[in-house]
Amino acid sequence: MKYTVVLEEGATSYGAFVPDLPGCVVVADSREEVLQLIQEAIDFHLTGLKEDGQAIPKPHCEFTQVEVHVG
């Protein structure tokens, strides 16, 4: 399965979250680190759901961009 991951660049760090997995959020100093940590967070999140006998959510979020003209 592939889940949509949203990356956010802050002034001094990066954040990432998974819209299909509420609460699956990480913060790191670099883009590379945040990508590694979100992968680990997804694995941990899904393992916890399985252990609790809960269903694994199917990915349904998509990502797209729209162009806007300012000015």
N, C-alpha and C positions, 0 to 999 in steps of 0.2 A: 504494500500500500504506500501511497505517497500522500503526505499531508502538506497543505499550504503553510508556509512559515513566513511571517512578516518580520522583516528586519528594520530596525530603527537606529539611525546614527545620532547619538547625542553629542554634546560638546566635548565630553571626555570618555565616553563609553559607547557600547553598542547594546541594544536590547533585541530580543526576539520572542515572539509568541505564536501559538498555534490556534487559530480561530475555532477549529473543530474540537479542540481539547481544552476547555476552560480551565484556567489555572496553570497551564503548561507555559511557563515564562522563565526566561533567563536573562542575565546581564553579564557582560564581560568587557575587558579592556580593548579587544580587537575583534574585527569581523571574523577572522579565522576561529578564534576562541569561542565566540558566540555561536557559530555554526556547529562546532563540536559539542558544545554544552547543550544546545537545543536537541541534537540527535540523542544524546544521553537522556535528556529529560523526557523526550517522547517515549523512548524504550522503557524508562522507569514508570512513566504514567500508564502505559499500556499493560505492563506487568502487574502493576497494582490493581488495575481494573479486572484483569483475569483472576488474580488471587482472591478478589472480593466477589467473584462470580458475576460481575457486571459485563454487559455487552461491550464489545469494542466498537466505537463509533466509526462508521464508514466516512471517509473524506467526502465532503460535499462543497467546501469553499473553493472558489476559484480566484485567481488574481488577474487583473487586467489594469491597464493604464489608459487614461484619456488625455488627449492634448487639449490645452486651453490657451487662449490668446489673451494676454493681459496688456492693456494699454490702449 
